[in-house]
């Protein structure tokens, strides 16, 4: 009697600019049952190019990439390939980015420092059609819907009006980084950082760039002291 045919493996790809992380994920996927490695890319441009050539079943995306924000890649990929399942991998605060990631088209949010067991759990849940976020984030989502409210960036309604890139700039300024340090980390020009600061100033109705920095630092300290 012939054995029933096995289901095809879930092919996984990643867009991540750190070689160590890419290779670690590749090794994990290659040694996990029911999953197979597809490809890796180091930028959003390379990622979109690879998607056009070889569409995987599951795409892992970092938020901070050298050319564009990873959430922008997710939006573009979701528009072109609506059935593509995507998970954000990041070291950033889940409460700050998870809602934005899901809204952009991702099906999960996973911290890079998660244990392998959590990686596998997330991959299988998303592959099975579900959504994966941490238990604490799940509780926040349920509470928001149950009370008729909404989730905003980091639980701060006024930050919800910032673009993904503006939020990154705001977060880094809050960590005490200078304009040049923000530019270096995001791989954009200092002039572009200044443009984002002015946009943030307008949206948050602050008087000048220095006020943006002070507001960002207060926000960051509030999250740190609040355990968020």
N, C-alpha and C positions, 0 to 999 in steps of 0.2 A: 504494500500500500504506500503510495507516494505521500510524502509530507506536504502539508499545505504551504504554498509559497509565502515567503517572509515578506513583511512590508518593507518598502524601500526606506533607506536611512534618510534622516533629515539632514540636508546639506546646509552647513553653517559657514557664513562669511563674516568678516569683521572690517570695520573702518576705524583705524586707531593709529596714531602717529608714533607711539612708543613701541620699539621693536621687541623689548622684553615682554610687554603685555601681549602683543600679537602672537609671539611664539608660545607663550604660556597657554593662551586660549587654544591655539592650534593643537598643542599636545593634549590638552584636556579633552577637546572634542574628538580627536583621533583615537582616544582610548576609552571613550564612553559609548556603551552599547546604544544602538539605534541612531547614532549621529555620525556624520561624515564631514570631513573638511572640504571646503570649496575653494576659497581664496582669501587674500588679505589686501587691504589698500591703506595708504597712509594719509589720504586727504579726501575731502568731499569730491573734488573733481575726479580723482582716480576712482573713487567709489562709484560715482555715477557712470563712469566709463565702463567699469567692470560689470555693473548691473545690466547694462545694455548688451553685454557680450554673454554673460552667464548668470542668470537669475537664480539665487539660492532659495532655500525654503525659509531660512532664518538669518536675519542680518543684525549684527551687533554693532552699535555706533557709539563712539565717544562723543562727548559734548564739545570739548575744546580741541579743535583741529586747526591745522596751520593756515588754511585758506578761508574757510567759512565755519560758522557755528554748526555743530552736528545736528541740532534741531532743524536747521534749514534743510539739511540733506534729507532728514526724515520726512519733512513736508513735501519736498520734491519727489522723493521715492514713492511716498504714499499716493501722490497724485498720478504718477505714471504706472505704478504697480500696486493697486489697492489690495491685492491678496497677499502681498509680501508681509511676513511677520517680522517685526523689529523690536529689539530690546536695547535700551540705553545702558551703557556701562559707564560709570562715572564715580569720581571721588567726591563730587559736590553734594551738598545737603539735599537729601531726597525731598524734603518739604519745599525746597526752593525750586526744584526742577521737575519732579515727577509729574505734576499736573500738566505742565507745559509739554512734557514729552508725550503723554497720553493724548493730549489735544492735538499735537502735531501728527499723530498717526502711529506712535509706538504702542506696543502691547505689553511692555514691561519696563521696569526700572530696577537696575541691580548695581549695587556698589562694587567697585573693583576689588575691594578687600574682603568680599564675602567668601565663605567657605565653599569648597567644591560641591558639597551636598546641596547648598543653596543654589549654585549655578545650575546644577542638573535639575533641581526642582523647578526653577524658573524656565529653563529651556523646555521641559516637558509640558508645563502648564500652558505656555504660550503656543507651543506646537499643537497642543490639544484644543486650541481655540479660546483659551482663557486669558486673563490679564494677571500679571505678576507685579506686585509691589510688596513692601514689607508689611508685617502685621499692623504696626503702628500707623502706617500710611493708609492701609485698608480701613482702619477704624476712622481715620479722619475723613476719608471719602464717603463712607457710609453715613457718618454724622452730618456732613455737609448736605448730602441729598435728603436725609431724613428731616432736617430742619429747614429745608428749602433754601439753603444758602449755597455758596459756591466756594471752591478752593482757589486761592490766589497765590501768587509767588510768596512763599515763606510765611503765609498767613497774614500778609500785609496788603490790604486792598489797593493802596495807592501804587504799589510796585507792579500790580497786574497790568498796568497800562504801558509798562516799559517793554521794548522789543527784547528778544532773546539776547542779542549782543549788548544792548544797553544794560540789561540785568547783570551780564558778566562783568562789564566795566564797573558797575555800581558795587558788586560783590568784592571785586579786587581792591577798589578804592577803600572800601570798608575794612579790608584787611591791612590797611596802612601803606599800600603800594603807591608809588609815585606814578605820574603820567607815563614816564619812560618805562617803568617796570611793568605797568599794565600793557603798554604797547608791545614790549618784548614777550610777555607771556602769551598774549593773544595773537602775536605775529602780525600786527597792524602798525601803522605809523602813529607817532605821537599826535600828529594833526588830526587823525581819525578819532583818536581817544578824546581829544578836545571837542570834536563835533558831537560825539556821544554824550559828553558831559553837559554840553549846552542843551542838547535835546532832553536830557534828564532834568536839568534845571527848569526848563519850560514846563515839562509834564508834572513835576512835583511842586511847581510854583515857588521856586527858591530864587534868592536874589542874585547869586553869582556862582562861579565854579567852586569857590572856597566853601560856600554853603552846601554844595553837593557833597563835597568830601566830608564835611562835618556830619551831615545827615547820614551818609553811608557808614561812617564810623559808629555813630550812635546805634544805628540799626544792627550792625555787626555785633556790637557789644551786647545789645539786648538779646540777640539770638544766642550768643555764647553763654551769657549768664542764665538764660532761660532754658539752657540745655538743648536748644533747637539747632 
